[in-house]
Amino acid sequence: MPLPENEKQIKQLPMREDVFRKLLNWIMDGTLQPGEKIVAKELAEHMGVSRTPVREALHRLEDKGFVESSANN
């Protein structure tokens, strides 16, 4: 079967990137409100992913100043 030689492979975004983008969208559109407690386990269950990509996304959001962590999380 002849296929184009210079065709780029399709890249799938890592799950943590999808989770990060979804959470950022929820913050920007007001779904997640300022001061609201974010529970990684609940987010993971809602999104159908493990807690690891959720935690990674939350750390990235914290680095960018969108969320704050507390000792209880």
N, C-alpha and C positions, 0 to 999 in steps of 0.2 A: 504494500500500500504506500503510495508516494505521499510524503508529508513535507511541509516546508522545513527547510534546514535551519533557518534563522528564527524560528518561532520561539518566543520566550515561554518558559514553564509558568503555569498558573500557580501563584503563591497564595496559600491559605494563611490568613492571619492567625497568630497564636490566640488561644482561647482567652488568655489574660488581656489581650488587646481588645477583643470583642467586649469583655466584661468592663474594661476601663472605659471604652467609648459609651457603652450603655449607661454606666453610672454617671459619667460626665454629662450625658444628655439629660438624665433625670435631675441632676443638680441644676443644669442650665434652664430646664423648662419648668422647674418648681415642683416636680414630683417628689424629690427629696428636699425638705425644707431646712433652712438654717437652724441649727440647734437640735435637729432631730437625731435620735440615737440610731445608728446604723449597725445592724447585727449581721456579721458575715455569714453565719450559719443560715439565717433566714434568706439572705440574698442568694446564697448558693443553692438552696432548695428551690427557690422561686425560678432561678435561671436554669436549673437542671445541670449544674456543674459542681465540682468539688470546691471545698473552701480555699484551696491553694490559689487558683486564679483570682478569686475574690479578694483574698488578702493581698496578693501582689498588686491588684488594681487599686485597692485602698491605700497601700503604701505609696504608690505613684501619685494618687490624688492628694495625699498628705504632703508629699514633696512639692507639689505645685500649689499648695495652699488652699485646696478646695475642701478638705476635711481635716479634722483634728482627732487624734487618738487619745484615749484615756487608759488608765491603769486597769480598768474593769473590762476592756475589750480584748 
